[in-house]
Amino acid sequence: MPSPDVDVRLAGEADTDAVLAALGDGYGRPFDREWFRWKHLDNPWGPSRCWVAADDGGLLGVVFAMPWRLMAAGDSVGCRRLVDGATTVRAQRRGVFRAVVKAELDTASGSPGLVIATATPDARDAHVKNGAVALDPIRSYHRPVRWAPARLVHGPKVLDTWTAPPGDRLTSSWDAPSLRWRTDARSAVEYEASALAHATRPHGAVHRTVGGAVRTLVLASTWGDPADVGRLVRALAWRTRAVAVLAPAGPGTPRPQSRLGVSRGQSLLCVWDQRRGASGDASHRERWSLDGLDLEGVI
């Protein structure tokens, strides 16, 4: 429970500047209204709910509950995603973060579905105290990549070809509008969508390149036939002069772990499964098929 002098409520439009200031305090960097509009108002899956905790001195903490569309075996799964949770210095040891998260959980309990959050270790521990199941970490790996030039096409039209990974695991239900939203430049990440120019099957990749002299191709998402995707990745590596690929792999992702891969990070996913009579337990990472677009810190 929060301190008795703390009030938890839904934020209104008049709170926007104070919410952005609280996020800036919590994350140590500025947030502006253009970012707020992109992420929390323009999401094609619907606007976010924002919960705030305040006392007489102003806002102490915030958390957003973003609509998130999941699917499993072709069926839609209701979901809310907790994102952009932050507390100010004045909130320390007052139970503020747990209180704003609990407010959303209490509201979401009336609409059975999943509530999920990617988390830091500290946030994960707070979520577990609020009843979440913390999945085993979903890992990302560096692996070497061979170059093989091929003619490519680039641009937003590639996103129209996105197809869900095979199987009955839980995955984000992307479509062209949501992918365009997710890869918007207002995310502050420069993504590119690419595909082979000469291929008969739908496929593609959302990617970026990092590093200087030693460059790495970061695969945020790939879809389509594995042979086409393999050719595409080799061609992207040739085009960008990348010597390695970084992507989530292994349990919880659509990719097998490479024998040559070296672990270079992990994502912590917390799950509240409020469905009744659901087939398949969402509290195990083997039930999920998530990619960089789901797990990268911008979301």
Secondary structure, 3 states (H helix, E strand, C coil): CCCCCCEEEECCHHHHHHHHHHHHHHHCCCCCHHHHHHHHHCCCCCCCEEEEEEECCEEEEEEEEEECCEEECCEEECEEEEEEEEECHHHCCCCHHHHHHHHHHHHHCCCCCEEEEEECHHHHHHHHHCCCEECCCEEEEEEECCCCCCCEEECHHHHHHCCCCCCCCEEECCCHHHHHHHCCHHHCCCCEEEEECCCCCCEEEEEEEECCCCEEEEEEEEEECHHHHHHHHHHHHHHHCEEEEEEECCCECCCCCCCCCEEEEEEEEEEEECCCCCCCCCCCHHHEECCHHHHCCCC
